Amino acid sequence: MARDSAAGAKKETPVPIPHVLHVVNVDAFTRFGRMFRQLGLALSDEDLRVSLLTDDATAAADLDGTPVTAHLLQPLGRLHAWRLRAFLRRQFDPPPDAVHLWGTSSLGTVGEWTHAYQTALLIHVTSTRDIEHLKHRSLRSNEQVIAACEEHGKLLRELWPTLAHAVRVLKPGLLVPEQVPGLSVHGKTLGLVWAGTLDSHSGLEVLIEAVAQLRARGCDLQVALIGRGPATRRIWHEIRRRGVQDRFSLIAEPNVWDQAMVGADICVVPTCQRDLSLAPLLAMAMGKLVVASRDQVADWFIEDQTTLQFTPNSAVELAYHITRTAGGHPNVLAVARTAAEHVRRHHAVTKLASALARLYHASLSGQPGEPAAADRERSGSGR
């Protein structure tokens, strides 16, 4: 009997695997695409139980057969907060150990829910809109903010000086190709890709003007505009007005830019990216050339190292860089090579997953408890 008692004492209670819920809306999936699937798989390899809540049906279906559990709720966002509030209470009982919210569009509801149970909430800032939203609130005790680039981190530290030490910068990651072929442009039609939202901030007028100049010089090129938005009709009208409709294809499928990048030579970022996107990083990783305006926020746009850059609104300079690329200028090819190496060193998805896993474990404070009385009452009012 004594031996049996001793044997029982030696048995260790299994340590539960932490459960992390990622909340990713369709806009974030459009901008970061493949990253979330790759990141979910990498986090699963870090001994984490990963689930994902989204309103992107295609992205949710793409996770079938993976260790990542996908939950679909359409739509997410402030206008449908009551549906999200009820879904979270019903679907996650008990709540996850940590919640990773990409962007701030659902912050009100997700913030109330996580605060009620004192669940760790990590808010990942990926756009100028996120910064503007956070200006109107303070951080709760269970919340931590992450910036996707150094400039966003700087702005967040200025916003909350007393919490400056707690602001982390974790940049986007992707599955880096094992081998990157050199950029080859001789004897072919030059392929350009732009991806984003067709709105007043797209900067596409500059690209259209540059293409008109290049067409007049006999430069052989084709441009794929991937995305949709309120300015679609106006943009296409401008393309026709400049007589370059034979050089443009408008693809109203925002999520296909990663597929289109395979056949492209240049990814063009004609104006400051207010909403960060994986498209330029993917182009760099694949050995393509990125040509961008000089006013970018993200620190992976490094002039003459990862990108060729031009003065904002200067179609002449943009056209010049495209001409150099079409001619296979050695300096241009060198930038494409160094950009691919930069992404390999700094933006591997496994590196991002390891950093996040450490952050999740540091943020956890044991099993989620019961909500405070006031929070229970507030949550119950939404039934």
C-alpha positions in Angstrom: 0.0 0.0 0.0 2.8 2.4 0.9 4.4 1.6 -2.5 1.1 2.4 -4.3 0.8 5.7 -2.4 4.4 6.6 -3.3 3.7 5.8 -7.0 0.6 7.9 -7.0 2.5 10.9 -5.5 5.0 10.7 -8.3 2.3 11.1 -11.0 2.3 14.7 -12.3 -0.8 16.5 -13.3 -0.5 17.3 -17.0 0.1 20.9 -17.7 -2.8 22.2 -19.9 -1.7 23.6 -23.3 -2.5 27.3 -23.4 -5.4 28.2 -25.7 -4.9 31.4 -27.8 -7.7 32.8 -29.9 -6.9 35.1 -32.9 -9.6 37.5 -34.0 -8.9 38.4 -37.6 -11.5 40.3 -39.8 -11.8 40.1 -43.6 -9.8 43.4 -44.0 -6.8 41.9 -42.1 -7.0 38.7 -44.2 -7.1 40.8 -47.4 -4.0 42.7 -46.4 -2.0 39.8 -44.8 -3.4 36.8 -46.5 -1.3 33.7 -46.1 0.4 34.9 -43.0 -2.4 33.9 -40.6 -2.5 30.3 -41.8 1.2 30.0 -41.7 1.4 31.7 -38.3 -1.3 29.4 -36.9 0.6 26.3 -38.0 3.8 27.7 -36.6 2.2 28.5 -33.2 0.8 25.0 -33.0 4.4 23.8 -33.3 5.1 26.0 -30.3 2.8 23.9 -28.1 -0.1 26.2 -28.2 -3.7 25.4 -28.9 -4.7 28.0 -31.6 -8.2 28.9 -32.7 -9.2 31.7 -35.1 -12.4 33.8 -35.3 -13.0 35.5 -38.6 -15.7 36.8 -41.0 -13.7 35.6 -44.0 -15.4 32.4 -45.2 -12.6 31.5 -47.6 -9.9 31.9 -45.0 -11.9 29.8 -42.5 -12.3 27.0 -45.0 -8.6 27.1 -45.8 -7.9 26.1 -42.2 -9.8 22.8 -42.5 -7.6 19.9 -41.8 -5.0 21.9 -39.8 -4.4 22.1 -36.1 -6.0 25.6 -36.1 -9.7 25.6 -35.2 -11.6 28.1 -37.3 -14.8 29.9 -36.2 -16.8 31.9 -38.7 -19.1 34.8 -37.8 -20.2 37.2 -40.4 -19.8 40.0 -40.2 -17.4 41.2 -37.5 -17.2 44.9 -36.5 -18.7 47.6 -34.5 -22.1 47.6 -36.2 -22.8 44.0 -35.2 -21.3 44.0 -31.7 -24.4 42.4 -30.1 -24.0 39.3 -32.4 -20.2 39.0 -31.6 -20.9 39.5 -27.8 -23.4 36.6 -27.8 -21.2 34.4 -30.0 -18.1 34.8 -27.7 -20.1 33.9 -24.6 -21.7 30.9 -26.3 -18.7 29.5 -28.2 -15.9 30.0 -25.7 -16.9 28.6 -22.4 -14.5 28.7 -20.6 -12.7 31.6 -22.4 -9.3 31.1 -24.0 -6.2 31.9 -22.0 -5.3 34.7 -24.3 -6.9 36.6 -27.2 -4.9 38.2 -30.0 -6.9 40.9 -31.8 -5.5 42.0 -35.2 -6.6 45.6 -35.6 -9.2 47.5 -33.6 -12.5 47.1 -35.4 -13.9 44.7 -32.8 -12.0 46.1 -29.8 -15.0 47.4 -28.0 -16.7 44.0 -27.7 -13.6 41.8 -27.5 -12.2 44.2 -24.9 -15.3 44.0 -22.7 -15.4 40.2 -22.9 -11.7 39.7 -22.1 -11.8 42.3 -19.3 -14.7 40.6 -17.7 -12.7 37.4 -17.3 -9.3 39.1 -17.0 -8.2 37.2 -20.0 -5.0 38.5 -21.6 -5.8 40.6 -24.6 -3.1 41.5 -27.1 -4.0 44.3 -29.5 -2.0 44.2 -32.7 -1.8 47.6 -34.5 -1.5 47.3 -38.3 -2.8 50.6 -39.6 -3.1 54.3 -39.1 -6.8 53.8 -38.3 -5.8 51.6 -35.3 -3.6 54.4 -33.9 -6.5 56.9 -34.3 -8.9 54.5 -32.5 -6.6 53.9 -29.6 -6.2 57.7 -29.0 -9.7 57.7 -27.6 -9.1 55.0 -24.9 -6.6 53.8 -22.3 -5.3 50.3 -21.8 -7.0 48.1 -19.3 -5.0 46.0 -16.8 -5.4 42.8 -18.9 -4.4 44.4 -22.2 -1.1 44.8 -24.1 -0.5 46.5 -27.4 1.8 45.3 -30.2 2.9 47.4 -33.1 3.5 45.9 -36.6 6.3 48.4 -37.4 8.7 50.6 -35.6 6.9 53.9 -36.5 3.6 52.6 -35.0 5.5 51.5 -31.9 6.9 55.1 -31.6 3.5 56.6 -31.9 2.0 54.2 -29.3 4.8 55.0 -26.9 4.1 58.7 -27.3 0.4 58.0 -26.8 1.0 56.2 -23.4 4.3 57.4 -22.0 3.9 55.5 -18.8 3.4 52.3 -20.7 6.1 52.9 -23.2 8.2 50.0 -21.9 5.4 47.6 -22.5 4.9 48.4 -26.2 6.3 45.6 -28.3 7.1 45.7 -32.0 6.4 42.4 -33.8 6.6 42.7 -37.6 4.7 40.6 -40.2 6.1 37.2 -41.1 5.8 34.7 -44.0 7.1 31.4 -45.1 10.3 32.4 -46.8 11.1 30.4 -50.0 14.1 28.1 -49.8 15.6 29.5 -53.0 14.9 32.7 -54.8 15.6 32.9 -58.5 17.2 36.1 -59.7 15.0 38.8 -61.3 15.1 38.2 -65.1 13.4 40.8 -67.3 15.1 40.5 -70.7 12.9 39.7 -73.7 9.6 39.7 -71.9 6.7 42.0 -71.1 7.3 43.7 -67.8 4.7 42.7 -65.2 3.6 45.2 -62.5 1.3 44.4 -59.6 -0.5 46.8 -57.3 -2.7 45.5 -54.5 -4.9 47.5 -52.1 -8.2 49.4 -51.8 -9.2 51.6 -54.7 -10.0 54.8 -52.8 -8.8 58.4 -52.5 -5.6 57.2 -50.8 -4.5 54.6 -53.4 -2.1 56.9 -55.3 -3.0 55.1 -58.5 -3.1 58.4 -60.5 0.6 58.5 -60.1 1.0 55.0 -61.5 -1.4 55.7 -64.4 0.6 58.8 -65.3 3.9 56.9 -65.2 2.5 54.1 -67.4 1.2 56.7 -69.9 4.7 58.2 -70.1 6.3 54.7 -70.5 3.8 53.7 -73.2 4.7 56.8 -75.2 8.3 55.6 -75.1 7.4 52.2 -76.3 8.0 50.4 -73.0 6.4 46.9 -73.1 4.5 46.4 -69.7 1.3 45.2 -68.2 -0.2 46.3 -64.9 -2.5 44.3 -62.7 -4.6 46.3 -60.2 -5.9 43.9 -57.6 -8.6 45.0 -55.2 -11.8 47.0 -55.1 -13.2 50.1 -53.5 -15.3 53.3 -53.8 -12.9 54.8 -56.4 -13.0 51.9 -58.9 -15.1 53.7 -61.5 -13.1 56.9 -61.2 -9.8 55.0 -61.5 -10.9 53.2 -64.6 -12.2 56.4 -66.1 -8.7 57.9 -65.6 -7.1 54.9 -67.2 -9.3 55.3 -70.3 -8.8 59.1 -70.4 -5.0 58.5 -70.6 -5.5 55.9 -73.3 -3.7 53.2 -71.5 -6.5 50.7 -70.9 -4.6 48.1 -73.0 -1.9 48.2 -70.3 -4.1 47.7 -67.3 -6.1 44.8 -65.9 -8.5 45.5 -63.0 -9.0 42.4 -60.9 -11.7 42.8 -58.3 -10.6 39.9 -56.2 -8.7 41.4 -53.3 -7.2 38.1 -52.0 -5.4 36.9 -55.2 -2.4 39.2 -55.0 -0.2 36.5 -53.6 -1.0 34.3 -56.6 -0.5 37.2 -59.0 2.9 38.0 -57.5 4.4 34.8 -59.0 4.2 36.1 -62.5 5.1 39.7 -61.6 8.4 41.6 -61.9 7.6 44.7 -59.9 5.3 45.4 -57.0 4.4 49.1 -57.0 3.5 51.0 -53.8 2.6 54.5 -55.3 1.7 56.2 -52.0 2.1 55.8 -48.3 0.6 52.6 -47.1 -1.8 53.7 -44.4 -2.9 50.1 -43.9 0.1 47.8 -43.8 0.1 44.9 -46.2 2.1 41.7 -46.7 2.2 42.2 -50.5 5.5 44.2 -50.7 7.2 41.8 -48.3 6.0 38.8 -50.3 7.4 40.5 -53.5 10.7 41.0 -51.8 10.8 37.4 -50.5 10.1 36.1 -54.0 13.0 38.1 -55.5 10.7 40.7 -57.2 11.5 44.4 -57.2 9.5 46.8 -55.0 9.2 50.4 -56.2 7.6 52.6 -53.5 7.1 56.3 -52.7 9.5 57.7 -50.2 6.9 58.5 -47.5 6.3 54.9 -46.3 5.6 54.2 -42.6 6.9 50.6 -42.4 10.6 50.2 -41.7 11.0 47.3 -44.3 11.0 49.9 -47.0 14.7 50.7 -47.1 15.8 52.9 -50.0 18.3 51.2 -52.3 18.5 48.1 -50.1 15.0 46.6 -50.2 13.2 49.1 -52.5 13.7 51.7 -55.2 12.0 54.8 -54.0 10.7 58.0 -55.6 9.5 61.4 -54.5 5.8 61.2 -53.5 3.5 62.1 -56.5 6.4 62.1 -58.9 5.3 60.0 -61.9 8.5 60.9 -63.7 10.7 59.3 -61.0 8.4 56.2 -60.8 8.7 55.8 -64.6 12.4 56.2 -64.4 12.7 53.3 -61.9 10.5 51.1 -64.1 12.6 51.9 -67.1 15.8 50.9 -65.2 14.1 47.6 -64.3 13.0 46.9 -67.8 16.6 47.4 -68.9 18.0 45.0 -66.3 20.2 47.6 -64.6 22.7 45.8 -62.3 21.9 48.0 -59.4 18.2 47.2 -59.7 18.9 43.5 -59.7 21.1 43.9 -56.7 18.3 45.6 -54.7 16.0 42.6 -55.5 18.6 40.2 -54.1 19.3 42.2 -50.9 15.6 42.6 -50.3 15.0 38.8 -50.4 17.9 38.3 -47.9 16.4 41.1 -45.7 13.1 39.3 -45.5 14.8 36.0 -44.8 16.6 37.4 -41.8 13.9 39.6 -40.3 10.4 38.3 -41.4 10.4 34.6 -41.2 7.0 33.4 -39.8 8.8 31.0 -37.5 10.6 33.9 -35.9 7.3 35.8 -35.4 5.7 32.6 -33.9 8.5 32.1 -31.4 8.3 35.8 -30.3 4.5 35.6 -29.9 4.7 32.3 -28.0 7.0 33.9 -25.5 4.7 36.9 -25.2 1.6 34.7 -24.7 3.3 32.8 -21.9 4.4 36.0 -20.3 0.9 37.4 -20.5 -0.9 34.5 -19.0 -2.0 34.7 -15.4 -3.4 31.2 -14.9 -6.9 30.0 -15.7 -9.5 32.6 -16.5 -11.6 33.5 -13.5 -15.3 34.4 -13.2 -16.2 37.8 -14.4 -16.6 40.6 -11.9 -20.2 41.3 -10.8 -20.4 44.6 -12.7 -19.1 42.9 -15.8 -21.5 40.0 -15.5 -24.4 42.4 -15.3 -23.2 44.4 -18.3 -22.6 41.2 -20.4 -26.0 39.8 -19.4 -27.8 42.8 -20.7 -26.8 41.8 -24.2 -28.8 38.6 -24.1 
